[in-house]
Structure formats: C-alpha cells, structure tokens
Amino acid sequence: MTSVVVMAIDQKFAGYVTIANEIKADAKQAITDLHALNIKTMMLSGDKQSVVNKDGSITYHPDEQGNTIPDFSHRN
C-alpha cells in the first residue's frame, strides 16, 4: 500500500512524498515464535482497516485493528 502526502508552503503546492508500508522479511517468523511461547500479539495501526487486514494476513496476525487514533483527551 502506498500513501501520497501532499505538501504546501503558504497554502501553495510545494510537492509530494509517497510512503510505502513494508513488512520486514522476518516479521511472520517473529510473530510465530511469540505465539509458540503463548504470547498473544495484536496489530494496532492508524492505517485504514483494509491495509491492516492485508498486512495482518501476511504476518499471520489473527487480531488486528485499523483506524486507531491516540486519545489525548486526558492531557491538560
């Protein structure tokens, strides 16, 4: 999945950057090893749920949640 971030300076287009999610080659094995130790894992992401579902299926995450946003309402 690739995201495009558009940048502006003084409300004028200044350029864009593309960002791609890349799953590390050893991620699936690391998660499998944690599960073998009876350690429960969960994938939390601010990405759209469809992206998280795709990434979760690659890394074998049965529990995955997208669209997560930190809640800073408790701060002053």
Buried (B, 14 or more C-beta within 10 A) or exposed (E): EEEEEEEEEEEEEEEEEEEEEEEEEEBBEEBEEEBEEEEEBEBEBEBEBEBBBBBBEEBEBEEBEBEEEEEEEEEE
